[in-house]
Amino acid sequence: MIRKISELSQTFQSPSGNVIEWRSPGGWLYRYERERAAVGMESGPNTGEFLWHVLDRNDLTLAKRKVFDLINDDEL
């Protein structure tokens, strides 16, 4: 569990900024794809497959909030 959004560990950002990835404390990979307007949670360790959650608004702040919520909901 993480307590603040600032605790998210960003592991990748594409040069264009259209794809950003975070790794949770439990080892799960989360990805924001701007073109998709969605946040994905890896379906299993190192699978490269994601369960996608479409965002209400397409912005990085909302994507971070969604990742934060998914980590705290799914990994408890």
C-alpha positions in Angstrom: 0.0 0.0 0.0 1.2 3.5 -0.7 -0.1 6.5 1.2 0.6 9.4 -1.3 0.6 9.7 -5.0 4.2 11.0 -4.8 5.3 7.5 -3.6 4.5 6.1 -7.1 7.7 4.7 -8.6 7.8 5.8 -12.2 9.9 3.3 -14.2 9.5 4.5 -17.8 8.4 7.5 -19.9 8.5 7.6 -23.6 10.3 10.5 -25.2 6.9 11.9 -26.4 5.4 11.5 -22.9 2.5 9.5 -24.4 3.4 6.4 -22.4 4.3 6.4 -18.7 4.8 3.3 -16.5 4.9 2.8 -12.7 5.9 -0.2 -10.7 3.9 -0.8 -7.5 5.5 -1.9 -4.2 4.1 -5.4 -4.9 5.9 -5.5 -8.2 2.9 -5.0 -10.5 3.3 -2.8 -13.6 0.8 0.0 -14.4 0.8 2.0 -17.7 -0.8 5.2 -18.8 -1.3 5.6 -22.6 -2.3 9.1 -23.6 -3.6 8.0 -27.0 -5.9 5.4 -25.4 -6.9 7.8 -22.6 -6.6 4.8 -20.3 -4.6 3.3 -17.5 -3.7 -0.4 -17.7 -2.8 -2.8 -14.9 -0.6 -5.7 -15.9 -2.7 -8.9 -15.8 0.2 -10.9 -14.4 3.9 -10.5 -13.7 5.8 -9.9 -17.0 2.9 -10.9 -19.2 2.9 -7.6 -21.2 -0.9 -7.8 -21.2 -3.0 -5.1 -19.4 -6.5 -4.7 -18.0 -7.5 -1.3 -19.2 -9.5 1.4 -17.3 -10.7 4.3 -19.5 -10.3 7.7 -17.8 -13.0 10.3 -17.6 -10.5 13.0 -18.6 -7.3 12.3 -20.5 -4.6 13.9 -18.3 -1.5 12.7 -16.3 -2.9 13.9 -13.0 -6.0 11.8 -13.3 -3.9 8.8 -14.6 -1.7 9.0 -11.5 -4.8 9.1 -9.3 -6.2 6.0 -11.0 -2.9 4.1 -10.6 -2.8 5.1 -7.0 -6.4 3.9 -6.4 -5.8 0.6 -8.3 -2.7 -0.1 -6.3 -4.4 0.5 -3.0 -7.6 -1.4 -4.1 -6.1 -4.4 -5.9 -3.0 -5.0 -3.8 -4.5 -5.0 -0.3 
